[in-house]
Amino acid sequence: QVQLVESGGGLVQPGGSLRLSCVVSRSIFSTLTMAWYRQAPGKQRELVASINSGGGTNYEDSVKGRFAISRDNAKETVFLQMNSLRPEDTAVYSCNAKLYRLNYWGQGTQVTVSP
C-alpha cells in the first residue's frame, strides 16, 4: 500500500503562513495524482488542491490565490504552501494519492489559525 506521511501543521495567526509536506515512499510517485483535503469539526471533508502527474493544478475557490500546491518527484513529496491564512482555514489537512480508482490517505496534520 502507498504510504503517505504529512507534516508542517501547527498554530498560526491570521495572515500567517504554513507549508505542509507529504512524503510518499513509493517509486511510482511521479505517476500519481496528489491532493490535499481538509476537514473541520462538523463539516464534510473537502478538496483543497490537487496536482496531477503533468503538473496541472486545481484549487478550491476559497483558497485560490492564497494556497499553492507543488510536487518534487525526485523527493517523492507534495507540498501545500498556505499564505494569508484565515480562521476558517482551521482543519485537519490530509494528503491524498490517487492511482486510477485507488485512493490512499495520510494520517492528517492539524492546522489551527487563531489570534
ZAVO-944729 format. One record per residue (C-alpha): residue number from 1; x, y, z. Coordinates in pm, 1 decimal. Example, Ala and Ser with C-alpha at 12.3 -4.5 7.8 and 13.67 -1.06 7.14 Angstrom:
% residues 2
num,px,py,pz
1,1230.0,-450.0,780.0
2,1367.0,-106.0,714.0
//
This chain:
% residues 115
num,px,py,pz
1,0.0,0.0,0.0
2,114.4,355.3,-71.2
3,238.5,526.1,244.4
4,171.3,896.8,299.0
5,317.3,1098.3,586.0
6,214.7,1460.9,638.6
7,396.7,1726.5,836.4
8,405.4,2102.9,878.5
9,79.7,2171.2,1055.4
10,55.8,2388.5,1361.9
11,-83.6,2704.0,1515.4
12,-55.8,3027.0,1320.9
13,-204.9,3374.3,1349.9
14,-442.3,3507.8,1085.1
15,-244.9,3631.9,788.4
16,37.9,3393.9,859.6
17,178.0,3112.7,650.1
18,245.3,2741.7,675.1
19,385.3,2486.5,435.8
20,255.1,2134.0,455.6
21,457.7,1843.1,325.5
22,354.0,1493.2,231.5
23,615.4,1227.4,166.0
24,519.6,928.9,-45.4
25,750.3,632.9,-3.4
26,694.9,476.8,-343.8
27,894.1,497.0,-665.2
28,571.4,542.2,-861.7
29,512.0,883.9,-704.5
30,553.8,1070.6,-1033.1
31,258.7,882.6,-1182.4
32,18.5,970.2,-901.1
33,-234.1,1247.7,-879.5
34,-176.9,1415.5,-543.9
35,-415.9,1628.5,-346.2
36,-476.1,1799.5,-16.7
37,-809.6,1772.4,159.3
38,-927.0,1928.5,479.4
39,-1197.1,1856.4,730.7
40,-1309.2,2092.7,1002.4
41,-1520.0,1980.9,1300.5
42,-1882.0,1941.2,1199.6
43,-1805.0,1979.7,830.8
44,-1754.4,1742.9,541.5
45,-1410.8,1674.7,404.0
46,-1336.2,1899.0,109.4
47,-1076.7,1907.1,-163.2
48,-834.1,2195.5,-115.9
49,-592.0,2147.8,-403.8
50,-470.2,1881.2,-641.1
51,-182.4,1834.3,-880.3
52,-167.9,1569.4,-1148.8
53,130.1,1384.8,-1292.2
54,172.8,1651.7,-1559.9
55,181.3,1936.5,-1309.4
56,-169.3,2064.4,-1370.4
57,-332.2,2209.8,-1060.2
58,-680.1,2270.6,-928.2
59,-789.1,2473.0,-624.2
60,-1097.0,2515.7,-412.9
61,-1234.4,2864.4,-468.8
62,-1176.4,2993.6,-116.9
63,-802.1,2917.7,-126.8
64,-730.9,3023.1,-483.1
65,-459.6,3287.0,-487.1
66,-357.0,3207.3,-130.1
67,-250.4,2843.2,-145.6
68,-16.5,2671.8,-388.8
69,30.6,2300.7,-437.4
70,354.9,2169.1,-582.3
71,543.3,1843.6,-611.2
72,904.0,1732.4,-612.8
73,912.9,1399.8,-788.8
74,1278.4,1336.3,-704.8
75,1198.6,1367.3,-334.5
76,860.4,1198.9,-371.9
77,699.3,1485.7,-185.0
78,398.5,1708.1,-238.2
79,371.7,2049.2,-71.7
80,93.7,2287.2,14.5
81,211.8,2644.0,67.0
82,-55.9,2829.4,261.4
83,-39.5,3207.2,278.7
84,-277.5,3468.5,417.5
85,-431.7,3210.2,644.2
86,-775.7,3273.8,788.8
87,-953.1,3124.4,1091.0
88,-1187.5,2942.4,854.4
89,-885.9,2752.2,719.2
90,-863.5,2569.9,1051.8
91,-896.3,2197.8,985.5
92,-718.2,1866.3,971.5
93,-535.1,1857.8,640.6
94,-482.2,1520.5,477.8
95,-266.5,1416.8,187.1
96,-424.7,1201.6,-80.6
97,-280.1,994.5,-361.1
98,-483.4,862.6,-650.0
99,-395.7,580.0,-882.8
100,-685.4,501.6,-1113.0
101,-974.2,411.9,-880.5
102,-748.9,365.6,-579.5
103,-718.2,631.5,-310.1
104,-456.8,645.2,-36.1
105,-468.3,876.2,264.7
106,-221.4,1011.4,513.3
107,-285.1,1042.2,884.9
108,-355.5,1415.2,866.1
109,-197.8,1721.1,1022.4
110,-379.9,1984.4,1226.5
111,-378.4,2344.6,1108.7
112,-518.8,2599.4,1351.2
113,-549.3,2967.1,1260.0
114,-624.1,3178.2,1564.0
115,-514.3,3509.2,1718.9
//
